[in-house]
Amino acid sequence: MPDTSATRSSGSSTKFLDVAFKGLSVVVIPLLLWGIKLEVNNAIQEERISEMQEDLDKLASITNSVQGNTLALVRLEGKIDNVNEKIDEVKKLLRSQ
């Protein structure tokens, strides 16, 4: 006659393992989904960072251009001031004659 206590313990072990695997799957599946979500968010942020870096590079070149234009404007203002002074001198000379 088979040992019923061994069969019972084998059955209870199987039930225990079944419950343990179900419990682990309840924990593992959300963890996997959370991990996937983190990876997706990380990839999105890396893409945003690279886009922002490109924007910064464009802004740096625009800033350099503006600075160059500012210097050219200052030079032109100086030349215009010199021309105005010479015109004023010519006016004075013409009026004095």
HELIX and SHEET records of a PDB file:
HELIX    1   1 THR A    4  SER A   96  1                                  93    
END                                                                             
